[in-house]
Amino acid sequence: EQFGFEMQLTDAWKGYRVTLVEMSSNFGGGSLVFHVPSKKNILDSPEYIEIIQIQALNPEYWEKIKKDDLKPAFLAENKNYVFVLAVSNDFGVYLPGINFEIPKVMSSFKFTN
């Protein structure tokens, strides 16, 4: 709500939670980290597993990094921020065989205001 967008999550995201990670105002408004509950039967599994981050970057900062090889993927932009996606590399270890349909979820990203 703070960033004025929504997206439709699939059933695989049941029980998800989102945390806001603040970032320096030089970089942007923050990073929304999406987690889902882990499977309790996996040894040393954390309670929640990070699946994606949606970062709200300042347009000026995006201009500096958009040509980098390891930049996050562009999603959309509005007058305040450039929204980018970073997908966790680790969730498959803790949640094998679960398809979070990330491309489908990201295609549902839309601004609400």
C-alpha positions, 0 to 999 in steps of 0.5 A, a space after each residue: 500500500 505504501 508504494 501504491 501497487 498490487 499483484 496477485 499471488 498464487 496458492 503456493 504463497 499461502 501464509 506469506 508475509 512481507 517485510 519492509 527493509 529500509 534503504 538510504 534515501 540515496 537509493 530509494 524508498 525501500 525493499 519489500 521482502 516476500 517470505 513464505 512459511 518453510 516446511 518444518 521437516 527440513 533440518 535447520 530450516 528457518 521459519 520463513 523463506 525469502 522468495 522475492 524482493 521488490 525494490 523501490 529505487 530512486 530513478 537517479 539510482 536506477 540510471 546508475 545501475 541499469 547497465 550493470 550485469 547483475 542488476 535486478 530486473 525492471 518491473 515498472 516505474 511511476 513518478 517516484 520510483 523504479 520498481 525492480 525484482 530480485 529473486 532469491 536463489 535459496 528457496 528451492 533448497 528449503 521448498 523443493 518442488 514448489 512452483 511459485 509462478 513468479 513470472 505469472 505473479 510479476 505479470 499481475 503487478 499494477 499500480 493502484 493510484 
